[in-house]
Amino acid sequence: MDGEATFTCTALGETQCTFTGLHPDTRYNITVAACSVVTEECFSAWVPHITASTLPTDINQMHVYDITPTSFKVSWGSSQVPMESPIVEYHYFAMAADGEITINCTARYETHCILRGLHPDTLYNVTGVSCTIFTEECSPLSPAQITARTQPAAPAHFQVTDVTLTTVNASWMPSSAPLPVTTQPADLNQMQVSDITPTSFRVSWGPSRIPSEDPFVEHHYSATAAEGENTFKCTASYGTHCILRGLHPDTLYNVTGVSCTIFTEDCSPLSPAMITARTQPAGMHRPHTLSFEASGRCTLAFLLAHL
């Protein structure tokens, strides 16, 4: 239709003839004239004007794009100059590499369509043919083939296992919502005892300026009398400290602590850090603080009531 080339054919005693040498995927204006072989006079006014398009070339520029977990768009030809024809249909097929499932789509007035209903993270062999609507002839006979893989399904439900001090094994499966996870805390090498009274004291760990608080970690503390007669426990779920109560006055206690993840119940350290603390004698009303650092140095400060 760009007027560059004109092709003719002549049918003598027939009502049909074949045009040859046409260009692929080109629309042509076709006119018919009936001529007398004797006078060579022709009549064409009563013949309707029609158009027709040749078949496109082989699908050697097929593209897959806009890939999602369940669909992708497939097209062929130059993206700048799409080869669209109202009398040509484009049929695309996506077959799973294992041969189990075949999905297809058809485009009549454009060169692309969307293959839907695909499976996530699956490799597909994609083929395409172009066919004329009237004759149903298709090209190519051996369709060009490309491969495309759908995207994985969006991560939704995480499973967390094997939590250690520095690593986490995380896996996911299609479900509902993401789940946060926290590694195990470091060893309790800065455990502190404070607010000591005759019957209780507060125990905590971590730098006082930067409290190591985590809603997914529990801190368990135990105080056992040095002679082994009594053990007292407390648990901190949303903080790093808790108060051990019901202790005996003027008694030396071995204090231990572990931190455990709520989900896996893994605890750290396996050999809990231990410090010692003595409750105040009966009648003492003001607390003192006892703290131990990882280096083993000890600082003892007494705040005594006036006797």
Secondary structure, DSSP 8 states (H G I E B T S, - for coil): --SS-------SSSS-----S--TT-EEEE---EE-TTT--EE-TTS--EEEE-------S-EEES--SS-EEEE-S-SSS----TTEEEEEEEEETTSS-EEEEEESSSSEEEE-S--TT-EEEEEEEEEETTT--EE-SS--EEEEE-------EEEEE---SS--EEEEESSS------------TT-EEES--SSEEEEE-S-SSS----TTEEEEEEEEETTSS-EEEEEESSSSEEEEES--TT-EEEEEEEEEETTT--EE-SS--EEEEE---TT--S--EEEE-TT--EEEE------
